[in-house]
Amino acid sequence: MLNIHHKPLKRFGLDGVIYSDSVMIRLKQEYIRLLKTEMQILGYVPRLDIDPDFTIEYNVEKKYFEFELSIYGIFVGKKKTEWIMGIDGTKVVPIQSSRSREFSSEAA
């Protein structure tokens, strides 16, 4: 079994500007997806019990939003990121396989 107790957290972050509030939610979701992909490539999975931290501040002079995004992860190794969706406290949360969904739909 995977020992995840007391593993150090690593912060994955991104900051930048968003010019329109109409795309804020979509871009936030896309940036979270990109950071999670980066984590997986490096052998990390997200801590699901720690929400992504997304802060914004409107720059009145330049008329855009400045944002910062942080996601925390734990190193599990590149191979294990293929079957682990994340860590919730001290529990490993496996990825739901599409293969098991195929079998359950065939049985119905």
Secondary structure, DSSP 4 states (H G I P E B T S, - for coil): ----TTPPPEEEEEEEEES-GGGHHHHHHHHHHHHHHHHHHTTEEEBTTS--EEEEEEETTTTEEEEEEEEEEEE--TTGGGTEEEEETTEEEEPPPHHHHHHHHHH-
